């Protein structure tokens, strides 16, 4: 009899586990010294606009995978979302956001 593969199935029979932040538009929570954040991964295939990364002040061009970050508390809104390069977001503790003039 062929084996059944059911990726993502939990052993307790609950709904499948999903990685938050994938192309589904979900976000995962991240905590750091700078607070609690919701982080959503944007795959290159869904990145269709130009953005400016606050970590390096360089453009995030269409087709470039990146992350969208906003505060996790209730005070965060759509206007508080920022698009970061993944590497810049991961290095934010060593490199503060800045703007070149």
N, C-alpha and C positions, 0 to 999 in steps of 0.2 A: 504494500500500500504506500502511495507517495506521502512524503512528509508535508505537513502544512506549515508554512511560514507566516507568522503574523507579527510583523515588525511593530514595536512600540507597545505590545500588549503587556499589561502588568500581571504579575503572578497572582494578585488577589482578585483578578477578574474585573477590575475597574476599567474605566475608559482608557484608551491608549495615552501614553505619555507623549507630550509634544514639547519640543524645545521652544521656549518662548523667545521671541526676537527673530524668528525665521520669517520667511516671506508671508506669513499669515497676518502680519501687522501687530502681533502681540509684542509685549515688552517684558523684559526681566528686570528685577530689582538688583541694584548694585549699591553697596555702601562703601564709603571711603572717608578720609579725613575731612573732605569738603562737603560731606552730607550724604543723603540718600537720593538715589537717582533711578529713573526708569530708562532703560536702554533698549532700543530696537535696532536690529541689524537690517540694513538695506542692501540686498544683493545688487550686483552691478547691472543685472538685467532690469531692475526696477528703478534704478537711478537715472532719471530722465532730465534733470535740471542742474544748473550750476549752483553751487553753494560755496561759502567761504568758511573754512575750518577756523574756529577761534583759537585752536592750539598752536597752529603754525602760520596762520593768516594766508595760506595758499588756497587756491581754488580746488574744490572737489568737482571734477568734471563729470558730465553724464557718462554712465557706464562704469563708474568707479564704485566698488563696494565701500560702504562706510556705516556709521552708526548715527542714530538720532537720539538725543539725550534731553531729558527734561526733569525738573524736580519731582520727587516722589510724593511730597506732601500736597495737601489740597490747594496750596497757594499757587502751584504751577499751572500754567495754562498753555494753550496752543502757541501763544506769543513767546513763551519761554523755551520752546524747542530749539535746539542747536544741532547742526550737522557737523560731525567730527570725523576725521580719518581715524580708523581703528587704532593705529599706533599712537596718534596724538592723544586720544582718549586714555589709552593705557598708561601714557607717560605724564598725565596731567599733574601728578604729585611732584614730579621733578621739574615740570615746565608749565608755568602758569599761562592762562590765556592772555594774549596780547594783540595789539593792532599796530602794524607798521604804518608809518606816516610817510 
